[in-house]
Amino acid sequence: MARRLPAAVLSLLSTLSLLAVASCTGGGAGDGGGQQPQGADASTRIVVASGQDVTGKNGIRQQLIDAWNATEGSHGYRARLVELPGSADQQRSQLLGALQSGSADYDVVNLDVTWIPEFAESGMIRPLTDAAVKAPEDLIPSVNSTSYWDGKRYAVPFNSDAGLLYYRKDHLRDASASRTELSDGVTWRELRDLIDAVAPRDEKAGWTTQLAPYEGRTVNAIEAFASAVPDFELTDRDGTYVATEQQLTAGVAELRERTAKAYTLKEASESREAESLSAFAEGRTTFLRHWPYVYPTLYETFKGKLGVTRLPGKTVLGGQNLAVTSSMTGQRAAKAEELIAFLTDPDSERCLLRAGFAATRTSAYQESAPDCRHAPAYAETPWASPTGESTVRTPPDRFSDGTSYSRDILYPALREAVRRPVTPLYGAVNRTLITELDALYDPPRGPGEDPPSDTEIAKSLDEALREFLPD
């Protein structure tokens, strides 16, 4: 007989199924975003194209655009948010097709951080002036570095992302594990020891992540490679291939070890964001590697049973940056930069953090940071909203041991996160990694055929990357 899940978990799964399709590596279906502003013609309208907002309909991005529109008298322009449907790859293809053909009038585009070199190199976005970014010194350096290509700023960080480790405290307590609070971090060795203590209980697996043949596998691979090799890079900042076969061998060995069947949920090799979330929410794993945007919903469901900490080893930097399309010129281009400056200013970043995104500015994580004013629904204190109460439930920032989620976990993760390969050919790099690493998760099954070794996989990967990356 099938096990009946608690109503709270069923509700969580329904919510997470909507959130997961809009993750930083997944994208999501949208309904077109905000409506056409009244009285705005093409000469005074700025269209912002973006993937779906994980905070829902009329979410934080739309509210920030509404706040900018509310100041219409001071600038005379109105902005409209258009949400693109589909996965991240599908959104990229839509944007490339639309900008190359001129079939869509997108003025500002919200691009995955890995797309900046490609869109800049192809001339689809334009270099920005200093007017597009307020207080650049406040931007987290690792996050800000994703805005540049060929020495020029082409974008401004809007929201960032970094992998985190979620865990079930109740599972650890029930198994009498050596640790039940991991807020000060955990190493992979310690994590495996905890899994050994927990996994035998009801034959549950220890952890799950996203290893299906899509970009989630690439993210996990880069995290393993960077953890195994100090200062690891596949490409340098100019897009030149700089990795060695020896480094790749060490990275493949690390990825194989951390996703070994003894510790990892069996279906992780076919899991994306949604499937890994479901497994964790159903209690089939104790640990989960995922992104910050799921924290508010997970906390609301599990409360005292949920823990979150930094991912062991290195984590990959994700997120989206705002850029101006090359079709924008003159006064309209200047107004588009003003809009970007507003959407990414310190107050907007505090609002994004309160909504569940990872903010891009150091000031957003300071304890003395004021409330979000641009979008009062996401204010921290009840009296900050027009109705006298906050309309959005957010988890408390401080844990029982005094640790701050935003300042002690999320901010350090972002500051120390590693970038995925910096190259206009990122799509090809992504496909190559997915294909070559398939040998770890779908090895040959012919008679007497042994799975390839770490060295063999690394050699094949190195040869495949050298075929198209400059070195």
Secondary structure as GFF3:
##gff-version 3
##sequence-region A 1 471
A	DSSP	alpha_helix	7	20	.	.	.	ID=ss1
A	DSSP	three_ten_helix	42	44	.	.	.	ID=ss2
A	DSSP	beta_strand	45	51	.	.	.	ID=ss3
A	DSSP	alpha_helix	60	69	.	.	.	ID=ss4
A	DSSP	alpha_helix	72	75	.	.	.	ID=ss5
A	DSSP	beta_strand	78	84	.	.	.	ID=ss6
A	DSSP	alpha_helix	88	101	.	.	.	ID=ss7
A	DSSP	beta_strand	108	112	.	.	.	ID=ss8
A	DSSP	three_ten_helix	113	115	.	.	.	ID=ss9
A	DSSP	alpha_helix	116	121	.	.	.	ID=ss10
A	DSSP	three_ten_helix	130	132	.	.	.	ID=ss11
A	DSSP	three_ten_helix	136	138	.	.	.	ID=ss12
A	DSSP	alpha_helix	141	144	.	.	.	ID=ss13
A	DSSP	three_ten_helix	145	147	.	.	.	ID=ss14
A	DSSP	beta_strand	148	149	.	.	.	ID=ss15
A	DSSP	beta_strand	152	153	.	.	.	ID=ss16
A	DSSP	beta_strand	156	162	.	.	.	ID=ss17
A	DSSP	beta_strand	164	168	.	.	.	ID=ss18
A	DSSP	alpha_helix	169	174	.	.	.	ID=ss19
A	DSSP	alpha_helix	188	198	.	.	.	ID=ss20
A	DSSP	three_ten_helix	201	203	.	.	.	ID=ss21
A	DSSP	beta_strand	205	208	.	.	.	ID=ss22
A	DSSP	alpha_helix	215	228	.	.	.	ID=ss23
A	DSSP	alpha_helix	245	258	.	.	.	ID=ss24
A	DSSP	three_ten_helix	266	270	.	.	.	ID=ss25
A	DSSP	alpha_helix	273	281	.	.	.	ID=ss26
A	DSSP	beta_strand	285	290	.	.	.	ID=ss27
A	DSSP	three_ten_helix	292	294	.	.	.	ID=ss28
A	DSSP	alpha_helix	295	302	.	.	.	ID=ss29
A	DSSP	three_ten_helix	303	305	.	.	.	ID=ss30
A	DSSP	beta_strand	306	310	.	.	.	ID=ss31
A	DSSP	beta_strand	317	324	.	.	.	ID=ss32
A	DSSP	alpha_helix	330	343	.	.	.	ID=ss33
A	DSSP	alpha_helix	346	355	.	.	.	ID=ss34
A	DSSP	three_ten_helix	362	365	.	.	.	ID=ss35
A	DSSP	three_ten_helix	376	378	.	.	.	ID=ss36
A	DSSP	three_ten_helix	382	384	.	.	.	ID=ss37
A	DSSP	pi_helix	405	410	.	.	.	ID=ss38
A	DSSP	alpha_helix	411	415	.	.	.	ID=ss39
A	DSSP	alpha_helix	426	436	.	.	.	ID=ss40
A	DSSP	alpha_helix	438	441	.	.	.	ID=ss41
A	DSSP	alpha_helix	454	466	.	.	.	ID=ss42
###
